[in-house]
Amino acid sequence: VTGHYAPVAAPATMEVREPLRDLRSALRAVLARVREGEPGEGREPFELPPFWDALGQTFKVTSQEATKLSLAFSRPPLTSVEDCRKLSEDVQNAILAVATVYYWLPKGQGTTLRKMVREATTEVVEGMIQLTETILSAPLESLSQEQLVSTGGVWEACEQVSNLPRDNQAAVASALAACLAVVKDALEEMEHALVEGQDPYSDIMEDEELGFRGNRDTYWSEADRKLLSSCMGLMKASKACLKKVLGVVKAYGKADLPEHIAQLDDLADIANEISPSVDELALSMYPPMNQLAVRLNVSICSAFLMNFLHFCRTSHVCLPSEEGWVQFLTGAVDHNMNKIKNFTQGQL
């Protein structure tokens, strides 16, 4: 056992680690470039099918190189410095190929699509850095649990390419569905809190001497509950807006012309503001309720919703047959906003 750490073996171990350290530095540089860099717009004419073929191939090669690297340091004998250098070069080349293909994707194909491809690319590079660091930090001739997990992490990140949306219409639909899920969760949590009765924290805040009404900070007053009703109305309108826009994006969204692609990106950008604003509103609704904070969050949320509906109405996804629900939801947002303003007028 002690022979593994004998001083005689140390120089060889140090030398073998050197190419891995160089690899780690190179991968970190690639990661920084992927995170911050701009796409190359020079590859004209750009076509999506060859891009996806190339990206899929580079992810597959990277997965294979991760396996080779991991196996080389999983059992004796110790890999030679020359072999380690070759392995490191192959990994570096695979990652550079992934980054290069990502750079082919121009902004004109849609910023939402590009963001998703960038995130997938980043995860692959981060996974390979993690694997390299795990091998560096462990005894070089034993397969640790961390190394197994890191190797699996690279495989998983590389497999993601098959699940990526293939154009900006699919990317925006995916982004809207994610926002809708967040809003649904916030709404369900608030509905659950409301049906628990006067005291949403009764299970943890009961007090034998004071009774569960002892601390006013733990339940809603009657005035709060009137306000809550309209806040819930706004949260439901948020959910309906996202659900309806997701429906028309799936049905009528196009990624054929620059203006269509840009319109879809606008919808995704505003949706990305709606879900956190609904979350913030829900948090401010819990007791002890600060009605001014609620009013502020309602104003922010309403502004995003109105903007969202306006963009939808003026975009290619909103056919004349869809204008009815846009008008209805605009009225619903406005109605709840005005009720909340009236309830909180005395707080100003």
Disulfide bonds with the S-S distance in Angstrom:
none
